Amino acid sequence: MNAPDNWQKSSFSGSGDGNACLELASTPTTLRLRESDTPATVLTTTPAAVAHLLAKARSCAAALPSVS
């Protein structure tokens, strides 16, 4: 398995090197996630699985009552 070399830092993390953040990398068939604090631990999944997770999260969030 080839390790991706295109890790991208979350835009919510700020610009410093010391910030804890989520990083994402992709290959043609996988998405890989890691935390900047522990870069050796990588979660590998597929785009379809992430799309399903996000769709479910959106539908659950839409069902929650509004907070004013």
C-alpha positions as CSV (number, residue, x, y, z in Angstrom):
1,M,0.0,0.0,0.0
2,N,1.4,3.4,-1.0
3,A,1.3,6.1,1.6
4,P,-0.1,9.3,0.4
5,D,2.2,12.4,0.4
6,N,-0.6,14.9,0.0
7,W,-1.6,15.5,3.6
8,Q,-3.8,18.6,4.0
9,K,-4.4,20.3,7.3
10,S,-7.9,21.4,8.4
11,S,-8.6,25.0,7.8
12,F,-10.0,25.3,11.3
13,S,-6.7,24.5,12.9
14,G,-4.9,27.8,12.5
15,S,-1.4,28.2,11.0
16,G,1.0,27.2,13.7
17,D,2.9,23.9,13.7
18,G,1.9,23.2,17.3
19,N,-1.8,23.2,16.7
20,A,-3.6,19.9,17.2
21,C,-5.6,19.3,14.0
22,L,-7.1,16.8,11.7
23,E,-5.2,16.0,8.5
24,L,-6.6,14.4,5.4
25,A,-4.9,12.7,2.4
26,S,-6.3,10.8,-0.5
27,T,-5.4,8.2,-3.0
28,P,-7.6,7.2,-6.0
29,T,-9.5,4.8,-3.9
30,T,-9.1,5.8,-0.3
31,L,-9.3,8.7,2.2
32,R,-6.9,8.8,5.1
33,L,-7.3,10.7,8.3
34,R,-4.8,11.4,11.1
35,E,-4.4,13.7,14.0
36,S,-1.3,15.9,13.9
37,D,-0.4,14.9,17.4
38,T,-0.2,11.2,16.4
39,P,0.7,11.1,12.7
40,A,1.6,7.4,12.8
41,T,-2.0,6.5,13.6
42,V,-4.0,6.7,10.3
43,L,-7.6,5.8,9.8
44,T,-8.2,4.6,6.2
45,T,-11.6,4.5,4.6
46,T,-13.4,5.0,1.3
47,P,-15.1,8.1,-0.1
48,A,-18.4,6.2,-0.2
49,A,-18.2,5.4,3.5
50,V,-17.4,9.0,4.4
51,A,-20.2,10.3,2.2
52,H,-22.6,7.9,4.0
53,L,-21.4,9.1,7.4
54,L,-21.8,12.7,6.5
55,A,-25.3,12.2,5.0
56,K,-26.4,10.5,8.2
57,A,-25.0,13.2,10.3
58,R,-26.7,15.9,8.3
59,S,-30.1,14.1,8.4
60,C,-29.8,13.7,12.2
61,A,-28.8,17.3,12.6
62,A,-31.8,18.4,10.5
63,A,-34.1,16.4,12.8
64,L,-32.9,18.3,16.0
65,P,-35.0,21.1,17.3
66,S,-33.7,24.6,16.6
67,V,-31.9,26.5,19.3
68,S,-32.6,30.2,19.5
